[in-house]
């Protein structure tokens, strides 16, 4: 199965004191989101140039599936992090892939 699209969720967690809790919450959230979205796989990162920036990537085999996941309301994130973290979403389509190590 080849990746055709990614749902990218950018979050900003400005208060350093919230970042450990955010990590713990996302450790539980990501498996549920993968299942609910029907994603192929997911991973997440913290920026090393701006420690407040967190990014989660959800991989899909079709652009339609990524777009459908993007329509989910995200109520759990909003309820848990309202006022302490903000997020934006983007769907990107893979247009070129070069060979590389897995």
Biopython code that builds the backbone (N, CA, C, O; Angstrom):
import numpy as np
from Bio.PDB.StructureBuilder import StructureBuilder

atoms = [
    (1, "UNK", "N", (0.852, -1.169, 0.000)),
    (1, "UNK", "CA", (0.000, 0.000, 0.000)),
    (1, "UNK", "C", (0.901, 1.236, 0.000)),
    (1, "UNK", "O", (1.797, 1.357, 0.836)),
    (2, "UNK", "N", (0.670, 2.112, -0.901)),
    (2, "UNK", "CA", (1.501, 3.300, -1.065)),
    (2, "UNK", "C", (0.816, 4.525, -0.482)),
    (2, "UNK", "O", (-0.399, 4.686, -0.600)),
    (3, "UNK", "N", (1.593, 5.375, 0.139)),
    (3, "UNK", "CA", (1.052, 6.605, 0.703)),
    (3, "UNK", "C", (0.658, 7.551, -0.411)),
    (3, "UNK", "O", (1.451, 7.820, -1.313)),
    (4, "UNK", "N", (-0.545, 8.050, -0.355)),
    (4, "UNK", "CA", (-1.014, 9.019, -1.325)),
    (4, "UNK", "C", (-1.234, 10.398, -0.706)),
    (4, "UNK", "O", (-1.181, 11.413, -1.400)),
    (5, "UNK", "N", (-1.481, 10.427, 0.609)),
    (5, "UNK", "CA", (-1.787, 11.701, 1.267)),
    (5, "UNK", "C", (-1.460, 11.619, 2.749)),
    (5, "UNK", "O", (-1.408, 10.541, 3.341)),
    (6, "UNK", "N", (-1.242, 12.788, 3.327)),
    (6, "UNK", "CA", (-1.006, 12.918, 4.759)),
    (6, "UNK", "C", (-1.956, 13.953, 5.332)),
    (6, "UNK", "O", (-2.205, 14.990, 4.718)),
    (7, "UNK", "N", (-2.478, 13.667, 6.499)),
    (7, "UNK", "CA", (-3.139, 14.676, 7.322)),
    (7, "UNK", "C", (-2.083, 15.113, 8.316)),
    (7, "UNK", "O", (-1.535, 14.295, 9.055)),
    (8, "UNK", "N", (-1.801, 16.400, 8.334)),
    (8, "UNK", "CA", (-0.778, 16.943, 9.230)),
    (8, "UNK", "C", (-1.477, 17.846, 10.243)),
    (8, "UNK", "O", (-2.182, 18.784, 9.873)),
    (9, "UNK", "N", (-1.272, 17.549, 11.515)),
    (9, "UNK", "CA", (-1.875, 18.342, 12.589)),
    (9, "UNK", "C", (-0.754, 19.070, 13.317)),
    (9, "UNK", "O", (0.080, 18.452, 13.979)),
    (10, "UNK", "N", (-0.746, 20.378, 13.185)),
    (10, "UNK", "CA", (0.238, 21.219, 13.863)),
    (10, "UNK", "C", (-0.393, 21.725, 15.155)),
    (10, "UNK", "O", (-1.506, 22.251, 15.144)),
    (11, "UNK", "N", (0.311, 21.567, 16.252)),
    (11, "UNK", "CA", (-0.169, 22.088, 17.533)),
    (11, "UNK", "C", (0.912, 22.966, 18.135)),
    (11, "UNK", "O", (2.106, 22.702, 18.001)),
    (12, "UNK", "N", (0.464, 24.008, 18.795)),
    (12, "UNK", "CA", (1.389, 24.858, 19.529)),
    (12, "UNK", "C", (1.017, 24.768, 21.003)),
    (12, "UNK", "O", (-0.120, 25.025, 21.399)),
    (13, "UNK", "N", (2.013, 24.395, 21.802)),
    (13, "UNK", "CA", (1.843, 24.255, 23.247)),
    (13, "UNK", "C", (2.803, 25.258, 23.888)),
    (13, "UNK", "O", (3.937, 24.907, 24.215)),
    (14, "UNK", "N", (2.357, 26.503, 24.070)),
    (14, "UNK", "CA", (3.278, 27.565, 24.471)),
    (14, "UNK", "C", (3.855, 27.433, 25.876)),
    (14, "UNK", "O", (4.992, 27.840, 26.114)),
    (15, "UNK", "N", (3.095, 26.875, 26.801)),
    (15, "UNK", "CA", (3.568, 26.771, 28.177)),
    (15, "UNK", "C", (4.364, 25.478, 28.343)),
    (15, "UNK", "O", (3.823, 24.381, 28.206)),
    (16, "UNK", "N", (5.624, 25.618, 28.633)),
    (16, "UNK", "CA", (6.505, 24.446, 28.790)),
    (16, "UNK", "C", (5.945, 23.463, 29.809)),
    (16, "UNK", "O", (6.128, 22.255, 29.665)),
    (17, "UNK", "N", (5.274, 23.960, 30.827)),
    (17, "UNK", "CA", (4.719, 23.096, 31.875)),
    (17, "UNK", "C", (3.623, 22.166, 31.339)),
    (17, "UNK", "O", (3.350, 21.138, 31.959)),
    (18, "UNK", "N", (2.993, 22.492, 30.219)),
    (18, "UNK", "CA", (1.940, 21.668, 29.637)),
    (18, "UNK", "C", (2.474, 20.571, 28.716)),
    (18, "UNK", "O", (1.728, 19.659, 28.360)),
    (19, "UNK", "N", (3.724, 20.637, 28.330)),
    (19, "UNK", "CA", (4.233, 19.744, 27.275)),
    (19, "UNK", "C", (4.311, 18.284, 27.688)),
    (19, "UNK", "O", (4.055, 17.404, 26.866)),
    (20, "UNK", "N", (4.655, 18.003, 28.935)),
    (20, "UNK", "CA", (4.699, 16.608, 29.391)),
    (20, "UNK", "C", (3.285, 16.024, 29.377)),
    (20, "UNK", "O", (3.081, 14.901, 28.918)),
    (21, "UNK", "N", (2.319, 16.777, 29.875)),
    (21, "UNK", "CA", (0.928, 16.313, 29.864)),
    (21, "UNK", "C", (0.421, 16.137, 28.438)),
    (21, "UNK", "O", (-0.300, 15.184, 28.144)),
    (22, "UNK", "N", (0.799, 17.058, 27.551)),
    (22, "UNK", "CA", (0.407, 16.961, 26.154)),
    (22, "UNK", "C", (0.965, 15.677, 25.542)),
    (22, "UNK", "O", (0.250, 14.963, 24.840)),
    (23, "UNK", "N", (2.235, 15.384, 25.805)),
    (23, "UNK", "CA", (2.862, 14.154, 25.312)),
    (23, "UNK", "C", (2.111, 12.924, 25.808)),
    (23, "UNK", "O", (1.812, 12.015, 25.034)),
    (24, "UNK", "N", (1.811, 12.904, 27.100)),
    (24, "UNK", "CA", (1.107, 11.752, 27.680)),
    (24, "UNK", "C", (-0.279, 11.596, 27.063)),
    (24, "UNK", "O", (-0.709, 10.484, 26.758)),
    (25, "UNK", "N", (-0.975, 12.721, 26.881)),
    (25, "UNK", "CA", (-2.300, 12.676, 26.265)),
    (25, "UNK", "C", (-2.197, 12.164, 24.837)),
    (25, "UNK", "O", (-2.994, 11.321, 24.427)),
    (26, "UNK", "N", (-1.224, 12.661, 24.066)),
    (26, "UNK", "CA", (-1.095, 12.253, 22.667)),
    (26, "UNK", "C", (-0.690, 10.785, 22.538)),
    (26, "UNK", "O", (-1.082, 10.115, 21.583)),
    (27, "UNK", "N", (0.098, 10.283, 23.503)),
    (27, "UNK", "CA", (0.439, 8.850, 23.502)),
    (27, "UNK", "C", (-0.827, 7.999, 23.520)),
    (27, "UNK", "O", (-0.875, 6.945, 22.886)),
    (28, "UNK", "N", (-1.851, 8.449, 24.244)),
    (28, "UNK", "CA", (-3.123, 7.719, 24.293)),
    (28, "UNK", "C", (-4.009, 8.056, 23.099)),
    (28, "UNK", "O", (-4.723, 7.194, 22.587)),
    (29, "UNK", "N", (-3.961, 9.299, 22.662)),
    (29, "UNK", "CA", (-4.846, 9.779, 21.599)),
    (29, "UNK", "C", (-4.490, 9.211, 20.222)),
    (29, "UNK", "O", (-5.382, 8.835, 19.461)),
    (30, "UNK", "N", (-3.210, 9.146, 19.901)),
    (30, "UNK", "CA", (-2.821, 8.785, 18.539)),
    (30, "UNK", "C", (-3.323, 7.397, 18.115)),
    (30, "UNK", "O", (-3.832, 7.279, 17.000)),
    (31, "UNK", "N", (-3.213, 6.354, 18.923)),
    (31, "UNK", "CA", (-3.743, 5.056, 18.486)),
    (31, "UNK", "C", (-5.254, 5.110, 18.209)),
    (31, "UNK", "O", (-5.736, 4.493, 17.259)),
    (32, "UNK", "N", (-5.986, 5.842, 19.033)),
    (32, "UNK", "CA", (-7.426, 5.979, 18.815)),
    (32, "UNK", "C", (-7.707, 6.737, 17.528)),
    (32, "UNK", "O", (-8.597, 6.360, 16.766)),
    (33, "UNK", "N", (-6.949, 7.809, 17.280)),
    (33, "UNK", "CA", (-7.130, 8.598, 16.060)),
    (33, "UNK", "C", (-6.795, 7.765, 14.821)),
    (33, "UNK", "O", (-7.513, 7.820, 13.823)),
    (34, "UNK", "N", (-5.710, 6.997, 14.886)),
    (34, "UNK", "CA", (-5.350, 6.133, 13.756)),
    (34, "UNK", "C", (-6.494, 5.191, 13.406)),
    (34, "UNK", "O", (-6.841, 5.026, 12.236)),
    (35, "UNK", "N", (-7.066, 4.587, 14.413)),
    (35, "UNK", "CA", (-8.164, 3.652, 14.199)),
    (35, "UNK", "C", (-9.402, 4.375, 13.661)),
    (35, "UNK", "O", (-10.015, 3.929, 12.691)),
    (36, "UNK", "N", (-9.760, 5.477, 14.289)),
    (36, "UNK", "CA", (-10.955, 6.229, 13.864)),
    (36, "UNK", "C", (-10.803, 6.769, 12.446)),
    (36, "UNK", "O", (-11.754, 6.753, 11.664)),
    (37, "UNK", "N", (-9.604, 7.247, 12.118)),
    (37, "UNK", "CA", (-9.358, 7.809, 10.792)),
    (37, "UNK", "C", (-9.187, 6.739, 9.720)),
    (37, "UNK", "O", (-9.382, 7.018, 8.537)),
    (38, "UNK", "N", (-8.825, 5.516, 10.117)),
    (38, "UNK", "CA", (-8.504, 4.484, 9.139)),
    (38, "UNK", "C", (-7.167, 4.753, 8.472)),
    (38, "UNK", "O", (-6.963, 4.398, 7.311)),
    (39, "UNK", "N", (-6.250, 5.384, 9.211)),
    (39, "UNK", "CA", (-4.935, 5.723, 8.664)),
    (39, "UNK", "C", (-4.048, 4.482, 8.582)),
    (39, "UNK", "O", (-4.215, 3.525, 9.337)),
    (40, "UNK", "N", (-3.112, 4.525, 7.655)),
    (40, "UNK", "CA", (-2.147, 3.441, 7.471)),
    (40, "UNK", "C", (-1.149, 3.425, 8.626)),
    (40, "UNK", "O", (-0.831, 2.366, 9.168)),
    (41, "UNK", "N", (-0.661, 4.601, 8.994)),
    (41, "UNK", "CA", (0.253, 4.739, 10.123)),
    (41, "UNK", "C", (0.305, 6.204, 10.526)),
    (41, "UNK", "O", (-0.211, 7.079, 9.831)),
    (42, "UNK", "N", (0.941, 6.450, 11.667)),
    (42, "UNK", "CA", (1.081, 7.819, 12.139)),
    (42, "UNK", "C", (2.361, 7.975, 12.921)),
    (42, "UNK", "O", (2.928, 7.000, 13.414)),
    (43, "UNK", "N", (2.805, 9.192, 13.027)),
    (43, "UNK", "CA", (3.964, 9.519, 13.848)),
    (43, "UNK", "C", (3.839, 10.970, 14.254)),
    (43, "UNK", "O", (3.044, 11.716, 13.684)),
    (44, "UNK", "N", (4.616, 11.366, 15.228)),
    (44, "UNK", "CA", (4.552, 12.739, 15.691)),
    (44, "UNK", "C", (5.927, 13.243, 16.067)),
    (44, "UNK", "O", (6.842, 12.463, 16.333)),
    (45, "UNK", "N", (6.062, 14.563, 16.085)),
    (45, "UNK", "CA", (7.369, 15.181, 16.313)),
    (45, "UNK", "C", (7.229, 16.411, 17.200)),
    (45, "UNK", "O", (6.159, 17.015, 17.288)),
    (46, "UNK", "N", (8.320, 16.767, 17.848)),
    (46, "UNK", "CA", (8.481, 18.056, 18.513)),
    (46, "UNK", "C", (9.593, 18.789, 17.777)),
    (46, "UNK", "O", (10.631, 18.204, 17.470)),
    (47, "UNK", "N", (9.381, 20.039, 17.503)),
    (47, "UNK", "CA", (10.392, 20.855, 16.826)),
    (47, "UNK", "C", (11.609, 21.029, 17.720)),
    (47, "UNK", "O", (11.486, 21.187, 18.934)),
    (48, "UNK", "N", (12.771, 20.997, 17.112)),
    (48, "UNK", "CA", (14.014, 21.278, 17.842)),
    (48, "UNK", "C", (14.440, 22.736, 17.660)),
    (48, "UNK", "O", (15.395, 23.183, 18.295)),
    (49, "UNK", "N", (13.745, 23.477, 16.804)),
    (49, "UNK", "CA", (14.036, 24.912, 16.663)),
    (49, "UNK", "C", (13.043, 25.756, 17.449)),
    (49, "UNK", "O", (13.367, 26.877, 17.842)),
    (50, "UNK", "N", (11.837, 25.239, 17.688)),
    (50, "UNK", "CA", (10.834, 25.922, 18.504)),
    (50, "UNK", "C", (10.135, 24.858, 19.335)),
    (50, "UNK", "O", (9.210, 24.211, 18.843)),
    (51, "UNK", "N", (10.553, 24.658, 20.587)),
    (51, "UNK", "CA", (10.042, 23.567, 21.421)),
    (51, "UNK", "C", (8.541, 23.592, 21.679)),
    (51, "UNK", "O", (7.997, 22.609, 22.182)),
    (52, "UNK", "N", (7.861, 24.674, 21.353)),
    (52, "UNK", "CA", (6.411, 24.727, 21.571)),
    (52, "UNK", "C", (5.629, 24.067, 20.436)),
    (52, "UNK", "O", (4.417, 23.889, 20.547)),
    (53, "UNK", "N", (6.303, 23.705, 19.352)),
    (53, "UNK", "CA", (5.615, 23.207, 18.161)),
    (53, "UNK", "C", (5.652, 21.674, 18.074)),
    (53, "UNK", "O", (6.713, 21.050, 18.056)),
    (54, "UNK", "N", (4.467, 21.113, 18.024)),
    (54, "UNK", "CA", (4.266, 19.669, 17.913)),
    (54, "UNK", "C", (3.556, 19.401, 16.590)),
    (54, "UNK", "O", (2.651, 20.145, 16.212)),
    (55, "UNK", "N", (3.959, 18.349, 15.887)),
    (55, "UNK", "CA", (3.312, 17.994, 14.633)),
    (55, "UNK", "C", (3.030, 16.495, 14.616)),
    (55, "UNK", "O", (3.897, 15.677, 14.924)),
    (56, "UNK", "N", (1.795, 16.157, 14.248)),
    (56, "UNK", "CA", (1.408, 14.751, 14.079)),
    (56, "UNK", "C", (1.106, 14.511, 12.608)),
    (56, "UNK", "O", (0.487, 15.341, 11.942)),
    (57, "UNK", "N", (1.551, 13.372, 12.118)),
    (57, "UNK", "CA", (1.355, 12.987, 10.718)),
    (57, "UNK", "C", (0.533, 11.713, 10.685)),
    (57, "UNK", "O", (0.852, 10.740, 11.368)),
    (58, "UNK", "N", (-0.525, 11.724, 9.890)),
    (58, "UNK", "CA", (-1.354, 10.545, 9.680)),
    (58, "UNK", "C", (-1.290, 10.209, 8.198)),
    (58, "UNK", "O", (-1.613, 11.045, 7.354)),
    (59, "UNK", "N", (-0.878, 8.996, 7.881)),
    (59, "UNK", "CA", (-0.638, 8.565, 6.500)),
    (59, "UNK", "C", (-1.843, 7.797, 5.967)),
    (59, "UNK", "O", (-2.394, 6.932, 6.647)),
    (60, "UNK", "N", (-2.243, 8.129, 4.734)),
    (60, "UNK", "CA", (-3.406, 7.511, 4.103)),
    (60, "UNK", "C", (-3.059, 6.990, 2.716)),
    (60, "UNK", "O", (-2.146, 7.489, 2.058)),
    (61, "UNK", "N", (-3.805, 5.977, 2.286)),
    (61, "UNK", "CA", (-3.582, 5.411, 0.955)),
    (61, "UNK", "C", (-4.359, 6.155, -0.121)),
    (61, "UNK", "O", (-4.202, 5.868, -1.307)),
    (62, "UNK", "N", (-5.204, 7.119, 0.285)),
    (62, "UNK", "CA", (-5.930, 7.912, -0.711)),
    (62, "UNK", "C", (-6.140, 9.333, -0.197)),
    (62, "UNK", "O", (-6.216, 9.568, 1.009)),
    (63, "UNK", "N", (-6.231, 10.260, -1.119)),
    (63, "UNK", "CA", (-6.514, 11.644, -0.779)),
    (63, "UNK", "C", (-7.913, 11.760, -0.181)),
    (63, "UNK", "O", (-8.136, 12.542, 0.744)),
    (64, "UNK", "N", (-8.848, 10.984, -0.708)),
    (64, "UNK", "CA", (-10.220, 11.016, -0.185)),
    (64, "UNK", "C", (-10.258, 10.623, 1.293)),
    (64, "UNK", "O", (-10.990, 11.234, 2.073)),
    (65, "UNK", "N", (-9.481, 9.615, 1.683)),
    (65, "UNK", "CA", (-9.455, 9.183, 3.081)),
    (65, "UNK", "C", (-8.858, 10.268, 3.977)),
    (65, "UNK", "O", (-9.351, 10.504, 5.080)),
    (66, "UNK", "N", (-7.807, 10.922, 3.509)),
    (66, "UNK", "CA", (-7.203, 12.008, 4.287)),
    (66, "UNK", "C", (-8.174, 13.175, 4.438)),
    (66, "UNK", "O", (-8.283, 13.767, 5.512)),
    (67, "UNK", "N", (-8.872, 13.500, 3.366)),
    (67, "UNK", "CA", (-9.863, 14.580, 3.424)),
    (67, "UNK", "C", (-10.998, 14.240, 4.381)),
    (67, "UNK", "O", (-11.482, 15.111, 5.105)),
    (68, "UNK", "N", (-11.421, 12.995, 4.390)),
    (68, "UNK", "CA", (-12.483, 12.570, 5.306)),
    (68, "UNK", "C", (-12.018, 12.696, 6.757)),
    (68, "UNK", "O", (-12.771, 13.165, 7.610)),
    (69, "UNK", "N", (-10.784, 12.279, 7.038)),
    (69, "UNK", "CA", (-10.247, 12.402, 8.399)),
    (69, "UNK", "C", (-10.151, 13.859, 8.816)),
    (69, "UNK", "O", (-10.375, 14.197, 9.978)),
    (70, "UNK", "N", (-9.821, 14.711, 7.876)),
    (70, "UNK", "CA", (-9.694, 16.135, 8.165)),
    (70, "UNK", "C", (-11.035, 16.745, 8.582)),
    (70, "UNK", "O", (-11.061, 17.783, 9.242)),
    (71, "UNK", "N", (-12.128, 16.120, 8.209)),
    (71, "UNK", "CA", (-13.457, 16.636, 8.547)),
    (71, "UNK", "C", (-13.904, 16.256, 9.962)),
    (71, "UNK", "O", (-14.935, 16.732, 10.436)),
    (72, "UNK", "N", (-13.133, 15.403, 10.632)),
    (72, "UNK", "CA", (-13.522, 15.021, 11.991)),
    (72, "UNK", "C", (-13.497, 16.261, 12.875)),
    (72, "UNK", "O", (-12.658, 17.141, 12.680)),
    (73, "UNK", "N", (-14.403, 16.342, 13.843)),
    (73, "UNK", "CA", (-14.540, 17.583, 14.611)),
    (73, "UNK", "C", (-13.403, 17.881, 15.578)),
    (73, "UNK", "O", (-13.198, 19.047, 15.917)),
    (74, "UNK", "N", (-12.659, 16.887, 16.033)),
    (74, "UNK", "CA", (-11.561, 17.151, 16.957)),
    (74, "UNK", "C", (-12.029, 17.620, 18.326)),
    (74, "UNK", "O", (-11.334, 18.381, 19.000)),
    (75, "UNK", "N", (-13.189, 17.173, 18.728)),
    (75, "UNK", "CA", (-13.750, 17.648, 19.993)),
    (75, "UNK", "C", (-12.928, 17.244, 21.211)),
    (75, "UNK", "O", (-12.878, 17.985, 22.192)),
    (76, "UNK", "N", (-12.281, 16.076, 21.162)),
    (76, "UNK", "CA", (-11.469, 15.644, 22.308)),
    (76, "UNK", "C", (-10.285, 16.585, 22.505)),
    (76, "UNK", "O", (-9.984, 16.973, 23.634)),
    (77, "UNK", "N", (-9.605, 16.957, 21.407)),
    (77, "UNK", "CA", (-8.493, 17.898, 21.508)),
    (77, "UNK", "C", (-8.982, 19.224, 22.089)),
    (77, "UNK", "O", (-8.394, 19.758, 23.029)),
    (78, "UNK", "N", (-10.053, 19.738, 21.520)),
    (78, "UNK", "CA", (-10.571, 21.034, 21.963)),
    (78, "UNK", "C", (-10.977, 21.008, 23.431)),
    (78, "UNK", "O", (-10.682, 21.945, 24.172)),
    (79, "UNK", "N", (-11.647, 19.951, 23.853)),
    (79, "UNK", "CA", (-12.095, 19.859, 25.242)),
    (79, "UNK", "C", (-10.924, 19.741, 26.211)),
    (79, "UNK", "O", (-10.956, 20.294, 27.310)),
    (80, "UNK", "N", (-9.899, 19.019, 25.795)),
    (80, "UNK", "CA", (-8.754, 18.787, 26.684)),
    (80, "UNK", "C", (-7.796, 19.971, 26.717)),
    (80, "UNK", "O", (-7.267, 20.310, 27.776)),
    (81, "UNK", "N", (-7.568, 20.601, 25.572)),
    (81, "UNK", "CA", (-6.491, 21.596, 25.470)),
    (81, "UNK", "C", (-6.960, 23.026, 25.228)),
    (81, "UNK", "O", (-6.134, 23.913, 25.012)),
    (82, "UNK", "N", (-8.252, 23.265, 25.258)),
    (82, "UNK", "CA", (-8.787, 24.612, 25.046)),
    (82, "UNK", "C", (-8.035, 25.644, 25.900)),
    (82, "UNK", "O", (-7.974, 25.537, 27.125)),
    (83, "UNK", "N", (-7.478, 26.625, 25.227)),
    (83, "UNK", "CA", (-6.771, 27.686, 25.923)),
    (83, "UNK", "C", (-5.323, 27.387, 26.254)),
    (83, "UNK", "O", (-4.559, 28.300, 26.570)),
    (84, "UNK", "N", (-4.929, 26.111, 26.185)),
    (84, "UNK", "CA", (-3.543, 25.761, 26.504)),
    (84, "UNK", "C", (-2.762, 25.300, 25.291)),
    (84, "UNK", "O", (-1.531, 25.310, 25.309)),
    (85, "UNK", "N", (-3.460, 24.895, 24.231)),
    (85, "UNK", "CA", (-2.808, 24.474, 22.983)),
    (85, "UNK", "C", (-3.745, 24.821, 21.833)),
    (85, "UNK", "O", (-4.967, 24.720, 21.944)),
    (86, "UNK", "N", (-3.146, 25.226, 20.747)),
    (86, "UNK", "CA", (-3.923, 25.499, 19.537)),
    (86, "UNK", "C", (-3.462, 24.533, 18.457)),
    (86, "UNK", "O", (-2.358, 23.991, 18.517)),
    (87, "UNK", "N", (-4.327, 24.325, 17.464)),
    (87, "UNK", "CA", (-3.932, 23.403, 16.396)),
    (87, "UNK", "C", (-4.491, 23.870, 15.063)),
    (87, "UNK", "O", (-5.498, 24.575, 14.989)),
    (88, "UNK", "N", (-3.804, 23.454, 14.026)),
    (88, "UNK", "CA", (-4.273, 23.627, 12.659)),
    (88, "UNK", "C", (-4.059, 22.298, 11.953)),
    (88, "UNK", "O", (-3.249, 21.474, 12.378)),
    (89, "UNK", "N", (-4.795, 22.106, 10.876)),
    (89, "UNK", "CA", (-4.691, 20.869, 10.099)),
    (89, "UNK", "C", (-4.403, 21.211, 8.643)),
    (89, "UNK", "O", (-4.773, 22.273, 8.141)),
    (90, "UNK", "N", (-3.736, 20.281, 7.991)),
    (90, "UNK", "CA", (-3.466, 20.420, 6.568)),
    (90, "UNK", "C", (-3.494, 19.029, 5.956)),
    (90, "UNK", "O", (-3.051, 18.063, 6.577)),
    (91, "UNK", "N", (-4.010, 18.929, 4.749)),
    (91, "UNK", "CA", (-3.957, 17.684, 3.981)),
    (91, "UNK", "C", (-3.032, 17.936, 2.811)),
    (91, "UNK", "O", (-3.205, 18.899, 2.063)),
    (92, "UNK", "N", (-2.051, 17.068, 2.658)),
    (92, "UNK", "CA", (-1.115, 17.182, 1.537)),
    (92, "UNK", "C", (-1.162, 15.898, 0.723)),
    (92, "UNK", "O", (-1.292, 14.798, 1.261)),
    (93, "UNK", "N", (-1.053, 16.070, -0.594)),
    (93, "UNK", "CA", (-1.027, 14.929, -1.504)),
    (93, "UNK", "C", (0.414, 14.655, -1.889)),
    (93, "UNK", "O", (1.161, 15.575, -2.224)),
    (94, "UNK", "N", (0.807, 13.383, -1.841)),
    (94, "UNK", "CA", (2.155, 12.987, -2.241)),
    (94, "UNK", "C", (2.212, 13.053, -3.772)),
    (94, "UNK", "O", (1.431, 12.397, -4.460)),
    (95, "UNK", "N", (3.142, 13.850, -4.289)),
    (95, "UNK", "CA", (3.268, 13.992, -5.734)),
    (95, "UNK", "C", (4.586, 13.433, -6.264)),
    (95, "UNK", "O", (4.739, 13.233, -7.469)),
    (96, "UNK", "N", (5.527, 13.182, -5.371)),
    (96, "UNK", "CA", (6.785, 12.550, -5.796)),
    (96, "UNK", "C", (7.364, 11.813, -4.611)),
    (96, "UNK", "O", (7.321, 12.289, -3.477)),
    (97, "UNK", "N", (7.900, 10.652, -4.890)),
    (97, "UNK", "CA", (8.569, 9.850, -3.863)),
    (97, "UNK", "C", (9.815, 9.276, -4.499)),
    (97, "UNK", "O", (9.756, 8.719, -5.596)),
    (98, "UNK", "N", (10.929, 9.406, -3.830)),
    (98, "UNK", "CA", (12.194, 8.865, -4.335)),
    (98, "UNK", "C", (12.573, 7.660, -3.493)),
    (98, "UNK", "O", (12.193, 7.569, -2.326)),
    (99, "UNK", "N", (13.305, 6.753, -4.067)),
    (99, "UNK", "CA", (13.741, 5.601, -3.278)),
    (99, "UNK", "C", (14.594, 6.067, -2.101)),
    (99, "UNK", "O", (15.332, 7.049, -2.184)),
    (100, "UNK", "N", (14.469, 5.347, -1.036)),
    (100, "UNK", "CA", (15.273, 5.623, 0.144)),
    (100, "UNK", "C", (15.110, 4.493, 1.120)),
    (100, "UNK", "O", (14.240, 3.640, 0.946)),
    (101, "UNK", "N", (15.928, 4.471, 2.139)),
    (101, "UNK", "CA", (15.836, 3.402, 3.130)),
    (101, "UNK", "C", (14.564, 3.547, 3.956)),
    (101, "UNK", "O", (14.117, 4.661, 4.228)),
    (102, "UNK", "N", (13.995, 2.438, 4.346)),
    (102, "UNK", "CA", (12.814, 2.450, 5.216)),
    (102, "UNK", "C", (13.213, 2.324, 6.649)),
    (102, "UNK", "O", (12.354, 2.314, 7.531)),
]
sb = StructureBuilder()
sb.init_structure("model")
sb.init_model(0)
sb.init_chain("A")
sb.init_seg("    ")
for serial, (resi, resn, name, xyz) in enumerate(atoms, 1):
    if name == "N":
        sb.init_residue(resn, " ", resi, " ")
    sb.init_atom(name, np.array(xyz, "f"), 0.0, 1.0, " ", f" {name:<3s}", serial, name[0])
structure = sb.get_structure()
